[in-house]
Amino acid sequence: MAEQGSSNRIQEHGNSGTQQRGNQHRQQGGQLSKMAQGESDQMQQMGEMGSDMINYLTEYTKQNPGYAALWCLGIGFVLGWKLKPW
C-alpha cells in the first residue's frame, strides 16, 4: 500500500512538470507567432514600397523619356565597366 502512495506522488509530480513544460512551450509558440506576424507585416510594407517605387519610375519615364534613357545608358556604362570579365 505504501508503494502505491509513493508511486501516485511520483506520477503527480511528473504530471505537474509536464504541464509546466507544456505551458512554457505554448508561451514560446505565442511569442514566435507574434514575431512571424511582425515579419509578415514588414514584408508586406516592403512589397508596397517596391510597388510604389515602380509606379513612380514608370510615371517618370513617361513624362521624361530622354532623361530616363540617359540614366539607363549611364547605369549600363558603369555596370559594364565595373563588371567587365577580364
PyMOL Python script that loads the backbone (N, CA, C, O; Angstrom):
from pymol import cmd

cmd.read_pdbstr("""\
ATOM      1  N   MET A   1       0.816  -1.182   0.000  1.00  0.00           N
ATOM      2  CA  MET A   1       0.000   0.000   0.000  1.00  0.00           C
ATOM      3  C   MET A   1       0.869   1.258   0.000  1.00  0.00           C
ATOM      4  O   MET A   1       0.537   2.254  -0.642  1.00  0.00           O
ATOM      5  N   ALA A   2       1.957   1.198   0.711  1.00  0.00           N
ATOM      6  CA  ALA A   2       2.865   2.342   0.766  1.00  0.00           C
ATOM      7  C   ALA A   2       3.495   2.581  -0.591  1.00  0.00           C
ATOM      8  O   ALA A   2       3.776   3.720  -0.964  1.00  0.00           O
ATOM      9  N   GLU A   3       3.714   1.511  -1.323  1.00  0.00           N
ATOM     10  CA  GLU A   3       4.303   1.663  -2.645  1.00  0.00           C
ATOM     11  C   GLU A   3       3.355   2.390  -3.584  1.00  0.00           C
ATOM     12  O   GLU A   3       3.794   3.195  -4.406  1.00  0.00           O
ATOM     13  N   GLN A   4       2.069   2.119  -3.474  1.00  0.00           N
ATOM     14  CA  GLN A   4       1.102   2.790  -4.346  1.00  0.00           C
ATOM     15  C   GLN A   4       1.048   4.277  -4.038  1.00  0.00           C
ATOM     16  O   GLN A   4       0.953   5.093  -4.955  1.00  0.00           O
ATOM     17  N   GLY A   5       1.108   4.641  -2.771  1.00  0.00           N
ATOM     18  CA  GLY A   5       1.078   6.054  -2.387  1.00  0.00           C
ATOM     19  C   GLY A   5       2.276   6.800  -2.930  1.00  0.00           C
ATOM     20  O   GLY A   5       2.139   7.922  -3.416  1.00  0.00           O
ATOM     21  N   SER A   6       3.454   6.191  -2.855  1.00  0.00           N
ATOM     22  CA  SER A   6       4.659   6.862  -3.346  1.00  0.00           C
ATOM     23  C   SER A   6       4.649   6.943  -4.867  1.00  0.00           C
ATOM     24  O   SER A   6       5.099   7.934  -5.442  1.00  0.00           O
ATOM     25  N   SER A   7       4.129   5.889  -5.526  1.00  0.00           N
ATOM     26  CA  SER A   7       4.073   5.951  -6.986  1.00  0.00           C
ATOM     27  C   SER A   7       3.071   6.993  -7.456  1.00  0.00           C
ATOM     28  O   SER A   7       3.289   7.626  -8.488  1.00  0.00           O
ATOM     29  N   ASN A   8       1.967   7.190  -6.718  1.00  0.00           N
ATOM     30  CA  ASN A   8       0.996   8.241  -7.069  1.00  0.00           C
ATOM     31  C   ASN A   8       1.629   9.618  -6.937  1.00  0.00           C
ATOM     32  O   ASN A   8       1.421  10.494  -7.777  1.00  0.00           O
ATOM     33  N   ARG A   9       2.418   9.801  -5.856  1.00  0.00           N
ATOM     34  CA  ARG A   9       3.078  11.098  -5.687  1.00  0.00           C
ATOM     35  C   ARG A   9       4.087  11.349  -6.798  1.00  0.00           C
ATOM     36  O   ARG A   9       4.229  12.483  -7.256  1.00  0.00           O
ATOM     37  N   ILE A  10       4.778  10.325  -7.232  1.00  0.00           N
ATOM     38  CA  ILE A  10       5.739  10.464  -8.329  1.00  0.00           C
ATOM     39  C   ILE A  10       5.015  10.812  -9.616  1.00  0.00           C
ATOM     40  O   ILE A  10       5.478  11.663 -10.376  1.00  0.00           O
ATOM     41  N   GLN A  11       3.883  10.166  -9.872  1.00  0.00           N
ATOM     42  CA  GLN A  11       3.115  10.461 -11.083  1.00  0.00           C
ATOM     43  C   GLN A  11       2.577  11.880 -11.047  1.00  0.00           C
ATOM     44  O   GLN A  11       2.616  12.587 -12.055  1.00  0.00           O
ATOM     45  N   GLU A  12       2.067  12.309  -9.875  1.00  0.00           N
ATOM     46  CA  GLU A  12       1.541  13.666  -9.755  1.00  0.00           C
ATOM     47  C   GLU A  12       2.649  14.687  -9.991  1.00  0.00           C
ATOM     48  O   GLU A  12       2.460  15.683 -10.688  1.00  0.00           O
ATOM     49  N   HIS A  13       3.803  14.418  -9.400  1.00  0.00           N
ATOM     50  CA  HIS A  13       4.937  15.326  -9.576  1.00  0.00           C
ATOM     51  C   HIS A  13       5.375  15.353 -11.041  1.00  0.00           C
ATOM     52  O   HIS A  13       5.685  16.415 -11.581  1.00  0.00           O
ATOM     53  N   GLY A  14       5.400  14.199 -11.672  1.00  0.00           N
ATOM     54  CA  GLY A  14       5.770  14.122 -13.085  1.00  0.00           C
ATOM     55  C   GLY A  14       4.781  14.854 -13.968  1.00  0.00           C
ATOM     56  O   GLY A  14       5.177  15.515 -14.927  1.00  0.00           O
ATOM     57  N   ASN A  15       3.492  14.745 -13.657  1.00  0.00           N
ATOM     58  CA  ASN A  15       2.468  15.422 -14.451  1.00  0.00           C
ATOM     59  C   ASN A  15       2.560  16.934 -14.308  1.00  0.00           C
ATOM     60  O   ASN A  15       2.362  17.657 -15.284  1.00  0.00           O
ATOM     61  N   SER A  16       2.858  17.429 -13.098  1.00  0.00           N
ATOM     62  CA  SER A  16       2.955  18.878 -12.919  1.00  0.00           C
ATOM     63  C   SER A  16       4.140  19.430 -13.708  1.00  0.00           C
ATOM     64  O   SER A  16       4.052  20.521 -14.271  1.00  0.00           O
ATOM     65  N   GLY A  17       5.239  18.694 -13.756  1.00  0.00           N
ATOM     66  CA  GLY A  17       6.389  19.128 -14.555  1.00  0.00           C
ATOM     67  C   GLY A  17       6.060  19.136 -16.031  1.00  0.00           C
ATOM     68  O   GLY A  17       6.481  20.030 -16.765  1.00  0.00           O
ATOM     69  N   THR A  18       5.304  18.134 -16.468  1.00  0.00           N
ATOM     70  CA  THR A  18       4.897  18.065 -17.869  1.00  0.00           C
ATOM     71  C   THR A  18       3.979  19.230 -18.208  1.00  0.00           C
ATOM     72  O   THR A  18       4.083  19.817 -19.286  1.00  0.00           O
ATOM     73  N   GLN A  19       3.081  19.564 -17.291  1.00  0.00           N
ATOM     74  CA  GLN A  19       2.172  20.681 -17.531  1.00  0.00           C
ATOM     75  C   GLN A  19       2.934  21.990 -17.601  1.00  0.00           C
ATOM     76  O   GLN A  19       2.626  22.847 -18.429  1.00  0.00           O
ATOM     77  N   GLN A  20       3.931  22.149 -16.736  1.00  0.00           N
ATOM     78  CA  GLN A  20       4.726  23.378 -16.761  1.00  0.00           C
ATOM     79  C   GLN A  20       5.487  23.504 -18.075  1.00  0.00           C
ATOM     80  O   GLN A  20       5.548  24.583 -18.664  1.00  0.00           O
ATOM     81  N   ARG A  21       6.064  22.398 -18.531  1.00  0.00           N
ATOM     82  CA  ARG A  21       6.779  22.439 -19.810  1.00  0.00           C
ATOM     83  C   ARG A  21       5.815  22.744 -20.950  1.00  0.00           C
ATOM     84  O   ARG A  21       6.153  23.476 -21.881  1.00  0.00           O
ATOM     85  N   GLY A  22       4.605  22.176 -20.871  1.00  0.00           N
ATOM     86  CA  GLY A  22       3.609  22.449 -21.907  1.00  0.00           C
ATOM     87  C   GLY A  22       3.230  23.919 -21.929  1.00  0.00           C
ATOM     88  O   GLY A  22       3.083  24.512 -22.998  1.00  0.00           O
ATOM     89  N   ASN A  23       3.071  24.513 -20.738  1.00  0.00           N
ATOM     90  CA  ASN A  23       2.748  25.940 -20.664  1.00  0.00           C
ATOM     91  C   ASN A  23       3.886  26.785 -21.229  1.00  0.00           C
ATOM     92  O   ASN A  23       3.644  27.772 -21.923  1.00  0.00           O
ATOM     93  N   GLN A  24       5.122  26.398 -20.931  1.00  0.00           N
ATOM     94  CA  GLN A  24       6.266  27.139 -21.460  1.00  0.00           C
ATOM     95  C   GLN A  24       6.303  27.062 -22.982  1.00  0.00           C
ATOM     96  O   GLN A  24       6.575  28.060 -23.649  1.00  0.00           O
ATOM     97  N   HIS A  25       6.031  25.887 -23.529  1.00  0.00           N
ATOM     98  CA  HIS A  25       6.035  25.733 -24.983  1.00  0.00           C
ATOM     99  C   HIS A  25       4.918  26.551 -25.619  1.00  0.00           C
ATOM    100  O   HIS A  25       5.107  27.132 -26.688  1.00  0.00           O
ATOM    101  N   ARG A  26       3.762  26.600 -24.975  1.00  0.00           N
ATOM    102  CA  ARG A  26       2.661  27.409 -25.518  1.00  0.00           C
ATOM    103  C   ARG A  26       3.021  28.890 -25.509  1.00  0.00           C
ATOM    104  O   ARG A  26       2.726  29.611 -26.462  1.00  0.00           O
ATOM    105  N   GLN A  27       3.665  29.348 -24.419  1.00  0.00           N
ATOM    106  CA  GLN A  27       4.064  30.751 -24.345  1.00  0.00           C
ATOM    107  C   GLN A  27       5.099  31.074 -25.416  1.00  0.00           C
ATOM    108  O   GLN A  27       5.019  32.118 -26.063  1.00  0.00           O
ATOM    109  N   GLN A  28       6.067  30.189 -25.604  1.00  0.00           N
ATOM    110  CA  GLN A  28       7.087  30.403 -26.623  1.00  0.00           C
ATOM    111  C   GLN A  28       6.460  30.378 -28.007  1.00  0.00           C
ATOM    112  O   GLN A  28       6.840  31.162 -28.876  1.00  0.00           O
ATOM    113  N   GLY A  29       5.508  29.489 -28.215  1.00  0.00           N
ATOM    114  CA  GLY A  29       4.819  29.426 -29.503  1.00  0.00           C
ATOM    115  C   GLY A  29       4.061  30.706 -29.788  1.00  0.00           C
ATOM    116  O   GLY A  29       4.027  31.171 -30.927  1.00  0.00           O
ATOM    117  N   GLY A  30       3.444  31.287 -28.748  1.00  0.00           N
ATOM    118  CA  GLY A  30       2.739  32.553 -28.918  1.00  0.00           C
ATOM    119  C   GLY A  30       3.691  33.673 -29.279  1.00  0.00           C
ATOM    120  O   GLY A  30       3.373  34.526 -30.108  1.00  0.00           O
ATOM    121  N   GLN A  31       4.870  33.672 -28.652  1.00  0.00           N
ATOM    122  CA  GLN A  31       5.863  34.694 -28.956  1.00  0.00           C
ATOM    123  C   GLN A  31       6.363  34.540 -30.384  1.00  0.00           C
ATOM    124  O   GLN A  31       6.554  35.529 -31.091  1.00  0.00           O
ATOM    125  N   LEU A  32       6.574  33.298 -30.807  1.00  0.00           N
ATOM    126  CA  LEU A  32       7.043  33.066 -32.166  1.00  0.00           C
ATOM    127  C   LEU A  32       6.002  33.477 -33.186  1.00  0.00           C
ATOM    128  O   LEU A  32       6.346  34.026 -34.233  1.00  0.00           O
ATOM    129  N   SER A  33       4.722  33.219 -32.897  1.00  0.00           N
ATOM    130  CA  SER A  33       3.686  33.600 -33.854  1.00  0.00           C
ATOM    131  C   SER A  33       3.579  35.116 -33.938  1.00  0.00           C
ATOM    132  O   SER A  33       3.296  35.655 -35.008  1.00  0.00           O
ATOM    133  N   LYS A  34       3.803  35.819 -32.815  1.00  0.00           N
ATOM    134  CA  LYS A  34       3.795  37.284 -32.848  1.00  0.00           C
ATOM    135  C   LYS A  34       4.960  37.800 -33.682  1.00  0.00           C
ATOM    136  O   LYS A  34       4.811  38.758 -34.440  1.00  0.00           O
ATOM    137  N   MET A  35       6.127  37.158 -33.540  1.00  0.00           N
ATOM    138  CA  MET A  35       7.288  37.557 -34.330  1.00  0.00           C
ATOM    139  C   MET A  35       7.042  37.300 -35.806  1.00  0.00           C
ATOM    140  O   MET A  35       7.387  38.130 -36.647  1.00  0.00           O
ATOM    141  N   ALA A  36       6.451  36.162 -36.126  1.00  0.00           N
ATOM    142  CA  ALA A  36       6.164  35.836 -37.518  1.00  0.00           C
ATOM    143  C   ALA A  36       5.165  36.827 -38.091  1.00  0.00           C
ATOM    144  O   ALA A  36       5.286  37.227 -39.249  1.00  0.00           O
ATOM    145  N   GLN A  37       4.176  37.229 -37.293  1.00  0.00           N
ATOM    146  CA  GLN A  37       3.189  38.207 -37.752  1.00  0.00           C
ATOM    147  C   GLN A  37       3.869  39.546 -38.014  1.00  0.00           C
ATOM    148  O   GLN A  37       3.559  40.216 -38.999  1.00  0.00           O
ATOM    149  N   GLY A  38       4.797  39.942 -37.137  1.00  0.00           N
ATOM    150  CA  GLY A  38       5.527  41.197 -37.335  1.00  0.00           C
ATOM    151  C   GLY A  38       6.369  41.153 -38.592  1.00  0.00           C
ATOM    152  O   GLY A  38       6.435  42.136 -39.330  1.00  0.00           O
ATOM    153  N   GLU A  39       7.016  40.023 -38.845  1.00  0.00           N
ATOM    154  CA  GLU A  39       7.822  39.877 -40.058  1.00  0.00           C
ATOM    155  C   GLU A  39       6.940  39.892 -41.290  1.00  0.00           C
ATOM    156  O   GLU A  39       7.327  40.436 -42.325  1.00  0.00           O
ATOM    157  N   SER A  40       5.765  39.306 -41.192  1.00  0.00           N
ATOM    158  CA  SER A  40       4.830  39.293 -42.316  1.00  0.00           C
ATOM    159  C   SER A  40       4.383  40.716 -42.641  1.00  0.00           C
ATOM    160  O   SER A  40       4.317  41.100 -43.809  1.00  0.00           O
ATOM    161  N   ASP A  41       4.073  41.502 -41.596  1.00  0.00           N
ATOM    162  CA  ASP A  41       3.676  42.895 -41.811  1.00  0.00           C
ATOM    163  C   ASP A  41       4.814  43.692 -42.432  1.00  0.00           C
ATOM    164  O   ASP A  41       4.588  44.527 -43.308  1.00  0.00           O
ATOM    165  N   GLN A  42       6.030  43.435 -41.982  1.00  0.00           N
ATOM    166  CA  GLN A  42       7.187  44.149 -42.515  1.00  0.00           C
ATOM    167  C   GLN A  42       7.406  43.799 -43.979  1.00  0.00           C
ATOM    168  O   GLN A  42       7.717  44.675 -44.786  1.00  0.00           O
ATOM    169  N   MET A  43       7.246  42.527 -44.329  1.00  0.00           N
ATOM    170  CA  MET A  43       7.402  42.110 -45.726  1.00  0.00           C
ATOM    171  C   MET A  43       6.321  42.745 -46.594  1.00  0.00           C
ATOM    172  O   MET A  43       6.587  43.122 -47.735  1.00  0.00           O
ATOM    173  N   GLN A  44       5.112  42.866 -46.069  1.00  0.00           N
ATOM    174  CA  GLN A  44       4.035  43.485 -46.821  1.00  0.00           C
ATOM    175  C   GLN A  44       4.346  44.960 -47.061  1.00  0.00           C
ATOM    176  O   GLN A  44       4.101  45.472 -48.154  1.00  0.00           O
ATOM    177  N   GLN A  45       4.882  45.647 -46.055  1.00  0.00           N
ATOM    178  CA  GLN A  45       5.250  47.051 -46.221  1.00  0.00           C
ATOM    179  C   GLN A  45       6.361  47.206 -47.251  1.00  0.00           C
ATOM    180  O   GLN A  45       6.342  48.142 -48.050  1.00  0.00           O
ATOM    181  N   MET A  46       7.330  46.294 -47.237  1.00  0.00           N
ATOM    182  CA  MET A  46       8.415  46.348 -48.220  1.00  0.00           C
ATOM    183  C   MET A  46       7.863  46.132 -49.624  1.00  0.00           C
ATOM    184  O   MET A  46       8.297  46.791 -50.569  1.00  0.00           O
ATOM    185  N   GLY A  47       6.921  45.223 -49.764  1.00  0.00           N
ATOM    186  CA  GLY A  47       6.302  44.978 -51.062  1.00  0.00           C
ATOM    187  C   GLY A  47       5.560  46.202 -51.568  1.00  0.00           C
ATOM    188  O   GLY A  47       5.612  46.523 -52.755  1.00  0.00           O
ATOM    189  N   GLU A  48       4.866  46.888 -50.658  1.00  0.00           N
ATOM    190  CA  GLU A  48       4.156  48.110 -51.040  1.00  0.00           C
ATOM    191  C   GLU A  48       5.139  49.202 -51.445  1.00  0.00           C
ATOM    192  O   GLU A  48       4.885  49.941 -52.397  1.00  0.00           O
ATOM    193  N   MET A  49       6.265  49.311 -50.730  1.00  0.00           N
ATOM    194  CA  MET A  49       7.268  50.315 -51.077  1.00  0.00           C
ATOM    195  C   MET A  49       7.852  50.034 -52.457  1.00  0.00           C
ATOM    196  O   MET A  49       8.043  50.956 -53.250  1.00  0.00           O
ATOM    197  N   GLY A  50       8.136  48.769 -52.747  1.00  0.00           N
ATOM    198  CA  GLY A  50       8.664  48.398 -54.057  1.00  0.00           C
ATOM    199  C   GLY A  50       7.667  48.693 -55.158  1.00  0.00           C
ATOM    200  O   GLY A  50       8.035  49.187 -56.224  1.00  0.00           O
ATOM    201  N   SER A  51       6.413  48.391 -54.901  1.00  0.00           N
ATOM    202  CA  SER A  51       5.358  48.659 -55.875  1.00  0.00           C
ATOM    203  C   SER A  51       5.220  50.166 -56.133  1.00  0.00           C
ATOM    204  O   SER A  51       5.065  50.595 -57.276  1.00  0.00           O
ATOM    205  N   ASP A  52       5.277  50.959 -55.060  1.00  0.00           N
ATOM    206  CA  ASP A  52       5.198  52.415 -55.207  1.00  0.00           C
ATOM    207  C   ASP A  52       6.376  52.957 -56.007  1.00  0.00           C
ATOM    208  O   ASP A  52       6.209  53.859 -56.827  1.00  0.00           O
ATOM    209  N   MET A  53       7.561  52.412 -55.772  1.00  0.00           N
ATOM    210  CA  MET A  53       8.760  52.862 -56.487  1.00  0.00           C
ATOM    211  C   MET A  53       8.645  52.547 -57.980  1.00  0.00           C
ATOM    212  O   MET A  53       8.999  53.376 -58.819  1.00  0.00           O
ATOM    213  N   ILE A  54       8.161  51.375 -58.304  1.00  0.00           N
ATOM    214  CA  ILE A  54       7.991  51.002 -59.716  1.00  0.00           C
ATOM    215  C   ILE A  54       6.973  51.918 -60.387  1.00  0.00           C
ATOM    216  O   ILE A  54       7.183  52.362 -61.516  1.00  0.00           O
ATOM    217  N   ASN A  55       5.869  52.201 -59.694  1.00  0.00           N
ATOM    218  CA  ASN A  55       4.862  53.107 -60.255  1.00  0.00           C
ATOM    219  C   ASN A  55       5.447  54.503 -60.479  1.00  0.00           C
ATOM    220  O   ASN A  55       5.175  55.132 -61.501  1.00  0.00           O
ATOM    221  N   TYR A  56       6.254  54.989 -59.520  1.00  0.00           N
ATOM    222  CA  TYR A  56       6.868  56.300 -59.664  1.00  0.00           C
ATOM    223  C   TYR A  56       7.820  56.339 -60.854  1.00  0.00           C
ATOM    224  O   TYR A  56       7.791  57.278 -61.649  1.00  0.00           O
ATOM    225  N   LEU A  57       8.673  55.305 -60.974  1.00  0.00           N
ATOM    226  CA  LEU A  57       9.620  55.276 -62.084  1.00  0.00           C
ATOM    227  C   LEU A  57       8.904  55.158 -63.435  1.00  0.00           C
ATOM    228  O   LEU A  57       9.350  55.738 -64.425  1.00  0.00           O
ATOM    229  N   THR A  58       7.817  54.425 -63.477  1.00  0.00           N
ATOM    230  CA  THR A  58       7.040  54.304 -64.722  1.00  0.00           C
ATOM    231  C   THR A  58       6.472  55.660 -65.132  1.00  0.00           C
ATOM    232  O   THR A  58       6.539  56.044 -66.300  1.00  0.00           O
ATOM    233  N   GLU A  59       5.917  56.376 -64.168  1.00  0.00           N
ATOM    234  CA  GLU A  59       5.375  57.716 -64.469  1.00  0.00           C
ATOM    235  C   GLU A  59       6.488  58.678 -64.877  1.00  0.00           C
ATOM    236  O   GLU A  59       6.295  59.486 -65.785  1.00  0.00           O
ATOM    237  N   TYR A  60       7.637  58.607 -64.229  1.00  0.00           N
ATOM    238  CA  TYR A  60       8.761  59.481 -64.556  1.00  0.00           C
ATOM    239  C   TYR A  60       9.238  59.236 -65.985  1.00  0.00           C
ATOM    240  O   TYR A  60       9.502  60.182 -66.727  1.00  0.00           O
ATOM    241  N   THR A  61       9.348  57.954 -66.370  1.00  0.00           N
ATOM    242  CA  THR A  61       9.819  57.661 -67.727  1.00  0.00           C
ATOM    243  C   THR A  61       8.812  58.085 -68.785  1.00  0.00           C
ATOM    244  O   THR A  61       9.193  58.430 -69.903  1.00  0.00           O
ATOM    245  N   LYS A  62       7.527  58.062 -68.436  1.00  0.00           N
ATOM    246  CA  LYS A  62       6.518  58.540 -69.389  1.00  0.00           C
ATOM    247  C   LYS A  62       6.607  60.051 -69.563  1.00  0.00           C
ATOM    248  O   LYS A  62       6.411  60.564 -70.664  1.00  0.00           O
ATOM    249  N   GLN A  63       6.901  60.762 -68.482  1.00  0.00           N
ATOM    250  CA  GLN A  63       6.973  62.218 -68.538  1.00  0.00           C
ATOM    251  C   GLN A  63       8.327  62.711 -69.050  1.00  0.00           C
ATOM    252  O   GLN A  63       8.376  63.776 -69.667  1.00  0.00           O
ATOM    253  N   ASN A  64       9.407  62.001 -68.828  1.00  0.00           N
ATOM    254  CA  ASN A  64      10.758  62.417 -69.202  1.00  0.00           C
ATOM    255  C   ASN A  64      11.502  61.268 -69.887  1.00  0.00           C
ATOM    256  O   ASN A  64      12.431  60.713 -69.300  1.00  0.00           O
ATOM    257  N   PRO A  65      11.123  60.904 -71.096  1.00  0.00           N
ATOM    258  CA  PRO A  65      11.760  59.742 -71.726  1.00  0.00           C
ATOM    259  C   PRO A  65      13.242  59.960 -72.045  1.00  0.00           C
ATOM    260  O   PRO A  65      14.022  59.008 -71.989  1.00  0.00           O
ATOM    261  N   GLY A  66      13.641  61.165 -72.372  1.00  0.00           N
ATOM    262  CA  GLY A  66      15.042  61.442 -72.694  1.00  0.00           C
ATOM    263  C   GLY A  66      15.942  61.258 -71.484  1.00  0.00           C
ATOM    264  O   GLY A  66      16.985  60.609 -71.567  1.00  0.00           O
ATOM    265  N   TYR A  67      15.533  61.831 -70.363  1.00  0.00           N
ATOM    266  CA  TYR A  67      16.330  61.697 -69.152  1.00  0.00           C
ATOM    267  C   TYR A  67      16.382  60.231 -68.678  1.00  0.00           C
ATOM    268  O   TYR A  67      17.421  59.764 -68.211  1.00  0.00           O
ATOM    269  N   ALA A  68      15.276  59.529 -68.801  1.00  0.00           N
ATOM    270  CA  ALA A  68      15.244  58.123 -68.403  1.00  0.00           C
ATOM    271  C   ALA A  68      16.218  57.307 -69.259  1.00  0.00           C
ATOM    272  O   ALA A  68      16.906  56.423 -68.751  1.00  0.00           O
ATOM    273  N   ALA A  69      16.271  57.612 -70.567  1.00  0.00           N
ATOM    274  CA  ALA A  69      17.194  56.897 -71.457  1.00  0.00           C
ATOM    275  C   ALA A  69      18.639  57.202 -71.086  1.00  0.00           C
ATOM    276  O   ALA A  69      19.482  56.305 -71.112  1.00  0.00           O
ATOM    277  N   LEU A  70      18.940  58.449 -70.743  1.00  0.00           N
ATOM    278  CA  LEU A  70      20.300  58.805 -70.329  1.00  0.00           C
ATOM    279  C   LEU A  70      20.691  58.114 -69.023  1.00  0.00           C
ATOM    280  O   LEU A  70      21.828  57.667 -68.873  1.00  0.00           O
ATOM    281  N   TRP A  71      19.759  58.026 -68.087  1.00  0.00           N
ATOM    282  CA  TRP A  71      20.026  57.311 -66.842  1.00  0.00           C
ATOM    283  C   TRP A  71      20.344  55.847 -67.120  1.00  0.00           C
ATOM    284  O   TRP A  71      21.300  55.297 -66.575  1.00  0.00           O
ATOM    285  N   CYS A  72      19.541  55.225 -67.966  1.00  0.00           N
ATOM    286  CA  CYS A  72      19.777  53.811 -68.305  1.00  0.00           C
ATOM    287  C   CYS A  72      21.135  53.635 -68.974  1.00  0.00           C
ATOM    288  O   CYS A  72      21.855  52.684 -68.670  1.00  0.00           O
ATOM    289  N   LEU A  73      21.493  54.544 -69.884  1.00  0.00           N
ATOM    290  CA  LEU A  73      22.780  54.476 -70.559  1.00  0.00           C
ATOM    291  C   LEU A  73      23.926  54.630 -69.555  1.00  0.00           C
ATOM    292  O   LEU A  73      24.902  53.881 -69.599  1.00  0.00           O
ATOM    293  N   GLY A  74      23.801  55.594 -68.662  1.00  0.00           N
ATOM    294  CA  GLY A  74      24.847  55.820 -67.656  1.00  0.00           C
ATOM    295  C   GLY A  74      24.992  54.643 -66.706  1.00  0.00           C
ATOM    296  O   GLY A  74      26.108  54.219 -66.405  1.00  0.00           O
ATOM    297  N   ILE A  75      23.886  54.122 -66.239  1.00  0.00           N
ATOM    298  CA  ILE A  75      23.945  52.973 -65.330  1.00  0.00           C
ATOM    299  C   ILE A  75      24.529  51.756 -66.050  1.00  0.00           C
ATOM    300  O   ILE A  75      25.328  51.017 -65.474  1.00  0.00           O
ATOM    301  N   GLY A  76      24.133  51.549 -67.299  1.00  0.00           N
ATOM    302  CA  GLY A  76      24.674  50.436 -68.075  1.00  0.00           C
ATOM    303  C   GLY A  76      26.161  50.582 -68.308  1.00  0.00           C
ATOM    304  O   GLY A  76      26.893  49.593 -68.255  1.00  0.00           O
ATOM    305  N   PHE A  77      26.629  51.804 -68.566  1.00  0.00           N
ATOM    306  CA  PHE A  77      28.059  52.044 -68.770  1.00  0.00           C
ATOM    307  C   PHE A  77      28.858  51.716 -67.507  1.00  0.00           C
ATOM    308  O   PHE A  77      29.876  51.027 -67.570  1.00  0.00           O
ATOM    309  N   VAL A  78      28.389  52.213 -66.363  1.00  0.00           N
ATOM    310  CA  VAL A  78      29.105  51.981 -65.110  1.00  0.00           C
ATOM    311  C   VAL A  78      29.104  50.498 -64.766  1.00  0.00           C
ATOM    312  O   VAL A  78      30.141  49.962 -64.375  1.00  0.00           O
ATOM    313  N   LEU A  79      27.968  49.824 -64.903  1.00  0.00           N
ATOM    314  CA  LEU A  79      27.916  48.390 -64.611  1.00  0.00           C
ATOM    315  C   LEU A  79      28.812  47.595 -65.557  1.00  0.00           C
ATOM    316  O   LEU A  79      29.517  46.685 -65.122  1.00  0.00           O
ATOM    317  N   GLY A  80      28.790  47.931 -66.840  1.00  0.00           N
ATOM    318  CA  GLY A  80      29.638  47.245 -67.805  1.00  0.00           C
ATOM    319  C   GLY A  80      31.117  47.464 -67.522  1.00  0.00           C
ATOM    320  O   GLY A  80      31.926  46.551 -67.688  1.00  0.00           O
ATOM    321  N   TRP A  81      31.466  48.653 -67.102  1.00  0.00           N
ATOM    322  CA  TRP A  81      32.854  48.985 -66.816  1.00  0.00           C
ATOM    323  C   TRP A  81      33.330  48.243 -65.550  1.00  0.00           C
ATOM    324  O   TRP A  81      34.437  47.704 -65.531  1.00  0.00           O
ATOM    325  N   LYS A  82      32.499  48.215 -64.500  1.00  0.00           N
ATOM    326  CA  LYS A  82      32.892  47.577 -63.248  1.00  0.00           C
ATOM    327  C   LYS A  82      32.798  46.056 -63.310  1.00  0.00           C
ATOM    328  O   LYS A  82      33.520  45.379 -62.578  1.00  0.00           O
ATOM    329  N   LEU A  83      31.956  45.508 -64.136  1.00  0.00           N
ATOM    330  CA  LEU A  83      31.766  44.059 -64.194  1.00  0.00           C
ATOM    331  C   LEU A  83      32.392  43.416 -65.417  1.00  0.00           C
ATOM    332  O   LEU A  83      32.002  42.316 -65.809  1.00  0.00           O
ATOM    333  N   LYS A  84      33.357  44.089 -66.023  1.00  0.00           N
ATOM    334  CA  LYS A  84      33.983  43.523 -67.216  1.00  0.00           C
ATOM    335  C   LYS A  84      34.648  42.182 -66.887  1.00  0.00           C
ATOM    336  O   LYS A  84      35.209  42.026 -65.803  1.00  0.00           O
ATOM    337  N   PRO A  85      34.595  41.235 -67.788  1.00  0.00           N
ATOM    338  CA  PRO A  85      35.054  39.871 -67.472  1.00  0.00           C
ATOM    339  C   PRO A  85      36.566  39.710 -67.464  1.00  0.00           C
ATOM    340  O   PRO A  85      37.031  38.677 -66.981  1.00  0.00           O
ATOM    341  N   TRP A  86      37.361  40.632 -67.950  1.00  0.00           N
ATOM    342  CA  TRP A  86      38.808  40.403 -67.965  1.00  0.00           C
ATOM    343  C   TRP A  86      39.537  41.170 -66.915  1.00  0.00           C
ATOM    344  O   TRP A  86      40.760  41.072 -66.814  1.00  0.00           O
TER     345      TRP A  86
END
""", "prot")
cmd.dss("prot")
cmd.show_as("cartoon", "prot")
cmd.util.cbc("prot")
cmd.orient("prot")
